[in-house]
Amino acid sequence: MAQPLDSINQELVSVNQELVSINQELGNDPEALIRWALRQGKRPICTTNFRPFEAVILHMVTRQQPDIPIVWMDSGYNTEETYRFADALIRRLGLNLVSYLPRRSRAHREALEGAMPGIDDPRHEAFTREVKLEPFERALREMAPDVWFTALRAEDTPERARMAPVSRNANGLLKVSPLLHWNARDLYQYLQAHDLPNNFDYFDPTKVEAKRECGLHLQH
């Protein structure tokens, strides 16, 4: 028998009220928020791109659950330094890394279509879907996470400034951004306190410009 519409609406209101309360109570306490979120599901993941200050979220999350899958959508277009940084941090923190790659290698794509298209090129949208969005959607299908940790920060883009530390999408996935309200100084101090490395030689081919969204966090 189908659940009455009034009952469904009441449940949605209750869930939304809970998230509002959690955002108010724990939105500025990353480690407490991580502990709370890990209790909400059985299949958590943490995504990473090994950009600047990424060691903070990876250290925080793995301190609470060392074996949490760390999902990397490796576009194949990262800088050499980013690959070296990723390899060193994986070993340093003992990360349970799960890499998702585009279905075509960079060499294969470029042999057929040439170098990466610029953001004003009409082909850039398809490029972004191929090297980032499709691998992420594949990861969601195959891993079926119920909790997703991400290192989004409000100061990154205007769109992210309007986001909340915790939200739930239409499929029920709990999206958690523990560092949303942290600034660069907060992150730097955490790295210093825990003797963690950093990476500044980073380039995202799907964004190109620092304040531009690739679409992943707007769609999910």
HELIX and SHEET records of a PDB file:
HELIX    1   1 LEU A    5  LEU A   26  1                                  22    
HELIX    2   2 PRO A   30  LEU A   38  1                                   9    
HELIX    3   3 GLU A   54  GLN A   64  1                                  11    
HELIX    4   4 GLU A   80  LEU A   93  1                                  14    
HELIX    5   5 ARG A  106  GLU A  113  1                                   8    
HELIX    6   6 HIS A  124  THR A  128  1                                   5    
HELIX    7   7 ARG A  129  LEU A  133  3                                   5    
HELIX    8   8 GLU A  134  MET A  143  1                                  10    
HELIX    9   9 PRO A  158  ALA A  161  1                                   4    
HELIX   10  10 ALA A  184  ALA A  193  1                                  10    
HELIX   11  11 LEU A  216  GLN A  219  1                                   4    
SHEET    1   A 6 ASN A  96  TYR A 100  0                                        
SHEET    2   A 6 PRO A  69  MET A  73  1                                        
SHEET    3   A 6 PRO A  44  THR A  48  1                                        
SHEET    4   A 6 VAL A 147  PHE A 149  1                                        
SHEET    5   A 6 LEU A 174  VAL A 176  1                                        
SHEET    6   A 6 VAL A 166  ARG A 168 -1                                        
END                                                                             
